[in-house]
Every structure is written in C-alpha cells, then in structure tokens.
C-alpha cells in the first residue's frame, strides 16, 4: 500500500491515507495503542483548552493556567469561610435578628462596592494595561484582605456594617483590577486572534475549579461552624497558598510588549555590556510589586506648560533635538511632551532617554559606560544633561532598536503609559 495523503489536527493527532486496490483507507499514524486514553485526553483538551492548543496560545499559557487554577481553588475555599462569617454577622441563625436589618446591611455593602468600582476604574483604569502583572497581584492581595475583614466582622457587632462595607470596596477594586488585567493577559496569550476562545475556556476551567472548591467546602463547613479558631487557621493556610500561587502565576508570564519597567531593564543591560535581553530574561527581572513612591518619576505625554515656563525654556528643549517630542526635567520629574506625528519608535526612544535621565539624576547603583559619561555633563544645569542625552540617543538608539527586534520584542506596539496630550510647536528656522 502506498501513502497518497496525510492530514493532522493541530499537534494532537495525524492520519494517513493509503491506496489499496483502488480504495483509500484512512489510518492513524503511530498505531492504535492507547486509543482509549488518547480519546479521553483529547476530549478533556477540547473541553478545557483553546482550539489549536498549544500552537494557538503563548508559550507561558500552561504554566500560568496551572498556578491560576491553584490560586482560584484556594480563593474559593477562603471565600466559603468569609461567606459563612458574613451570613452569621447579618443574623442568620439568630432569632433576634430582623430581615430588614440584614437587608439594609447587604444593600449598604453592595452600594459602597459599586461606588468603589467606579472610582477605581476612573483613577487607575489606564494603568491596568501597562502594569497588568502588578495590579493582578494587588487585586488578589486586596481580595484576601477583604475576606479576612469579613471573617473578622462578626466579632465586632457594633462595627459590623462599617467593616463589611469596607470589605465591599476592596472586593469592587478586585473585580475591576482582576477582570481588566485578566483581559490584558488574555490578549497576550492569544496567538491567532482567539481571545474569545481563550476567555471562554478560562471560564470553563474556573467553573471546574469552583465546583471542586464547592465539594471541599461541603466537608469544611461542618468542621468550622462554631469554631472560630479553626476558621482562622484554615483561612491563614488558604491565604498563604493563594498568594504564593498568584506570585508564581504572574512570574510565569512572559510578555513580548515593552512597558516602562521592561524597557528600563533591557536598556540598562544594553548600556552595561551591549547585550539585548530576550523577553524571558527581562520578564524574570521585572518587579511585580507596586512601587508607591519613585525618587524621579517619569511623566509621559504631559502638557507643554509642565515642561517649559518661558520662551528660553522652549529654545533649550529644542536644542540638539530633531525628534517629535520634547523632554526635560522639572520639579524632580522627567517630563516628555509628545508631538502628534510621533511614531511608536519615537515613543520608545523618548522613554529610553527618560530612563537614562532618571538613572543619572538618582543612580541606584554605580554608573557604568555611557551612563557614567552622561553623568559627567550633569552639574546644576538639567538642560545641559538633556542636551547630552540627545547625543547619546543619536549614537545608541538605532542599534538598540534593531537588537530589540532580533531578540523577539514587539516594536510595532507598546504598553508605555502615555497620557493623551499632544503638542505642536514651532520648529527653529535653520
């Protein structure tokens, strides 16, 4: 028999067509051993994994989903303990409690949570794309704090409503930050524009985990009822598992798009030894905890008035600069004004220059190479430092940009946190 055609279903199975006496016969390659086991595994994959897995998703998908599943399971168990405490606090099982009082408490909790959701989305919504890992971790920490408050609330009857309302605000932040960062991570995982499929299968995985958590909760509830000490001990253990799994989950994500932190890590390494880090190396070095205060913050896409105050300042900002952005140091911050015709490469260059200025203004380690030379031009005149940084960028940026592309970074789009101000200024006549 001769093989006339072959076919495969992704990387899961392959078949061959053989011709015998004018009749085509379809046969699975690799023999028929373990057909039942392969069928069960195949059904499981088709139910819970995106179509085309693993080619249709990013390389970090499986590792992230494993840790995300573990954290969801532990969170489900902690949530059961918190729910039981909340119900006990509003009077379930207490003959003296009234339905009206319990309803008012529940409505106040939901109402404050709704307000918290709106305020958080307004204040921090634009940060959730550029710092998805950090806010994913923050969301789960706040979730654990909210559940701890709910477990603690019944022990303080006079402050019960205040405590559960505060917990409701935290949970509303969790809903916004968790949902938005999950969407950002789904966009990263989708390799065939299959965000909807990945999101749907993630929902199936979460439902399966919650079902398993429900079954375990049925065993736990009789044990923890009227036993506050065991409740706190179990909650403590589940919380440790939850936070550890979340940390491992965000650490496993390898994003190829540049945000400020990853770009700074790659640029510092390049200035140190001329090597451009691959996405895997840079992501492992990226901080995943929020920094609440920076010594020299970078402000991207600011109004012109935040950068220059006089015509002399404007002339100084344009000196040695032929790019569609203006950069300077004002009030302890590195400010960047972006022109309307700036490209993605211009945005990357502007942030690279801002990172160099920050490193010189507040070095966290001894400066080496190009940064050390740049620091020698820094006296008390910040504009002179800016002018020298333009010259530095003229020398290094194009080789650095090519190195980014070779290393596997996306340079067609970024996750840099630009504000919406765009400035047009009158160029100097030559």
N, C-alpha and C positions, 0 to 999 in steps of 0.2 A: 504494500500500500504506500502511496506517495502522498505527502502533505501538500495540499493545494492552497490552504489559507490558515491563518492563525488569528485569534482575537483575544483581547484581555479586558477585564473590568477593573480599571484603575490598576492598583498593585495587589488587589485581593486575589484574583484568580485569572487563569489563562486557559484557553481552549485551542484545539487544532482540528482542522477538517481534513480527513483522509479520503482518498478516492479508491474505491474497490468495486470492480465490475460495473463501472458507470454510476455507482451510488455513493453519495457523500455521507460520511459518518463523522459525527461530532464527538470528540473525546477530550477529557480534561487532561492537561499536561501535568506530569508529576505523579500519575497513577491515581487510584481511588482510595488509598489508605487514609484512614481518619476522616472519612467523609462526614459522618455524623457530627464529630467535634467541630469540623470546619464550618458545617452548616449552622450550628448553634452560635459559634463565634461570629459568623457572618451576619446572622440576624441581630445579634447584640450590637455589632458595629453599625448596622444600618439604622437601628432604633436610636442609639445614643451618640453617634459620631456623625459629623457633617459628610455629605456625599463627596466622594473623591478623596477621603482621608487616606494617607497623610499628605498627598500632594496638594490638596486644596486649602491647607492651613499652614501657618508659620511653623518653623521647627521647634519652637518652645511651647506649642499648644498642649501636648500631652502632659508635660511636667507641670505646667501652670494649672491645668484642669485637675490633676491629681491633688495638688495642695489646696486648690479652691474647693474641691469636693470635701476634703477633710475639714477645712475650716467651716464650711456650711453645715456639716454634721454636728460639730461641736457647738456651733452657734444655735442650732435647732434645739439641742438639749438644754443649753443655758436659757433659751427663750421660754422653754416649758417651765423652768423653775421661776422665771420672772413673771410669767403669766399667772401661775398659781398664787404667787405672793400678791400680785395686783388684785386678783379676784378676792382674796382674803381681806385685803385692805379696804375694798369698797363695800364689804359686808356680806359676801357670800358665806352662808353657814351661820351668820349672826342674826338672831331673831329680832334684835333691837334696831338693826339697820333698815333704812327705808329705800324703796326703789327710786324715789325722787332724788335722794342724796347721791346714790350711786350713779344715776344717770347724769346728774349735773357734774360730778367729778369726771366722768368719762368724756362728756362734751367739752369741758374745760381743757382736758388733756389733748383732745383732738384739735381743738381750736388753736391752742398755743403752738401745736405742732405745725399746723397749716401756715401760721404766720412765720414761724421759723424757717419753713421750707422756702417761702417767697423771699425772705430777707437774705438767706444764704445764697440762693441762686442769683440774686441781684449783686451781692458783694463779691462772690468768689466764682461765679459761673465761668468766667473767662480764663480762670487758672486751671480748670479741670482737664483741659486737653494737654497743656504744656507740662503739667506736673501730675499726670494720671497716677503714677505709682505712689507718690507721696499721699495724695488725697484718698487713694484706695485704702492705704494703711490707716490713715486718720479716721476714715469712716468706720472701720471695724473697731478701732480703739474706742471711739465715741459710742458705738453700739454696745460694747462691753460695759462702759461706764453707765449708760442708760439702764441696762438690765440690772446692774448692781444697785442702782438707786431704787429700782422697782422692788427688788428683793428686800432692800433695807426699809422702804417706806412704811410697811405695816407696823414696824417697831416704834414709829413716831406718829401716832394718830393725829396729833394736833397740827402737824406739818405735812400730812399725807398728800393733800391736794397740791401743795406747792412742789413737793418732791416729784410726784408723777407728772406734773406739768413741765417741770424742768427736764425730766427724762423724755417727755414727748418732743421737746425742742431738739434734744440731741438725736432722737430717732428720726426726726424730719430731716436733719442735716445728713444723717446716714443714708436716708432714701435718695436725696439729691446727689450727694457725692458718690455713693456706691453705684447708683444707676448710670450716672454720667461717665464715670471712669470705666465702668464695665463696657459701655458703648465705645469708648476710645480704644480699649484693649481689643474689642471685637473687630474694629476697623483694622487694627494692626494684624490680627490673626488671619483675616480674610485675604486669601491669595488669588481668588477667582471672582472677586466682587460678590462673594456669597455671605455677606453679613447677616442676611435674614436667616439663612440656614444655620449658621453658627449660633446665632442668638436663640433660635428655636430649639436646637439640640442642647444648648446650655440650660434652657428652661426644663427640658426633659431630664437632664442629669440632676438638676436641683430638686425637681419633684421626686425623683427616686431617692435622693438623699433625705429629703424631708419625710418621706414615707418610712424610711429606715429609722430616722430620729423619732417619729411618732410611735413606732413599735417599741423602741427602747424606753421612751417616755412612759408608756403604759406600765412598764416594770418599775420605773423610778418613782412615779407619783405616790404609790402606797408607802414607799420607804421614807420619803421626805415629808409626808404630811405630819404636821405637829412635831417636826424635828428640825428646828432652825439651824442647829449646829451642822447636821449632815447636809442641809441645803447649801450652807455657805462653803463647806468643804468641797462638795461636788461642783459648785459654781466656780470656785477657785481653780480646780483642776481643769474644767472645761475651758475656762478663760485662758489659761496658760497654753493649752493645746490650740485654741483658736488663734491667739496672737502669733504663736510660733508658725502655724500653718500659713497664716497671712503673710508673715515676713518672708517665708520661703517662696510663696507664690509670686509676690512682686519681685523678688530677687531673680526668679527664673525667667522673667520677661526680658526678651532681647529685642529692643526697638531699633529700627534702622533709620528712623527720622531723628533729626537733631533738635533737641531743646537746649536751653541755655546751659544746663549742667553738663550734659553730654558733650556739647561743643567745647566748653571750657576744659574738660578733661582731655579731649583729643588734642586741642590746640596746645595746652601746656606740655603734653608729651612730645608733640612735634617740635616745639621750640627747644625742648631739652635735648633730644637726640635725633631729630629729623624723621622719626617713625610715626606713621599714622595708625592709631589703634583701630582694630576691627570692631564692629558693633558689639560682639560678645565681650571683649575685654573692657570696653568703655562702660557698658551696662553693668558689669560686675563692680566697677568702681563708683558708679553713680550713687549719691546719697538718696536714701528712701525715706528719711525722716525730715519733716518740715523744719526749715530754719526761720525762726520767728524774728530774728534781727540780723541784718547784714551790715558790716562795717562800711562798705562802699556799695550801695545798691545801684543797679543798672536800670534806667528808665528808658524804655523803647517807645518811639512814636509819640514824643511829647510835643506840646505847643512850642512855637518859636520863643514865646516870652519866658519859658522856663530855662532856655539855653542862653539867650542873648538879651542884654538890657539896653545897649547903646549901639549906635552905628559902628563904633570901633570894635565892639564885641563881634558884630556880624562880619566885619572885614577879617578879623582874626580867625573866625570859624571857617571862612572860605579859603584862607591861606594854605597853600600846598594841597588843596582838596578839589578834585575834579569829579567827585562821585556825587550821586543824587541823594546825599544825606549830609547832615551837619552833626558834629559830635563835639562835646565839651564837658568840662567838669564844673558843676555849680552846686553850692551848698552841700558839699560832701557826697554828691551823686554824679555818676556818669550819665549824661543825658544825650539822647540821639533823636534828632528831627529827621523824618523820612520824607523824601520827595515823592510826588505822585507817580513818577515813571520809574521808580526803583524796582529792580528785578529781585528774584529770590537770591541770586548770587550777591547782589548788593546788600541785601538784608544779612546774609551770612557774614559778609566782610565787615559790616558795621558792628555786629555783635562780637566778632573776633577782635576788632580794635578796642571795643569797650572792655572786653575781658582783659586785654593787655594793660589798659589804663588802670583797671581795678587792681591787677597784680602788682603794679608798680606803686600805686598810692597806698596800698595796705598789703605788703607781702606777708604771706602766712608761712613761707619757707624761704631760705636763701635763694636769691635770684641767680639764674644762670643764663649764659648765652645771650640771645637777642634781648631778652627782658632786662638783663643786667646792663647792657649797653643803653637801652632805652631809659633806664632809671638814672643814668649819669646826666641826662639832659634835664632832669627834674630838680629844680631849685624851689623857689616860691611861686614861679610862674607856670600855672597849669596850661596856659595856651602854648607855651613852648614845648611842653610834654606832648600835647595833642599834635602839634606840627611834626614832631619827630615820629610819632606813631603812624602818621600818614605815610611817611617814608618807609617805615618798617613794613607796613601792609603792602606797599608797592613792590617790595622785594620778595615777600614770602607768600602772598595770598594765592596767586595762580598755581604754584607748585602744590600748595596745601589743598586747594580745591580739587586738583587732579588726583591727589592722594586719597581724598575722601571718596571719590567715585570708584577708584580702584579697590579700596578697602571694603566697599559694599554699602556705603552710606547713600541715602537718598538726598540728592541736591536739587530735585525738581520741586520739592515742598518741604516745609519745616514745621516745627511746633514751637517756634520762638514767639514769645508773648508780646506782640506788638499792639500798642494802642491804635486808635483809628485816626489820629491827627496826621494830616499830610500837608506839607509846607512847600510853597513855591517861592523861590527867592530870586532876585535879580543877580545874574552872574556878573562877575567882573569883566569889563571890556579888556580884551587883550591888546 
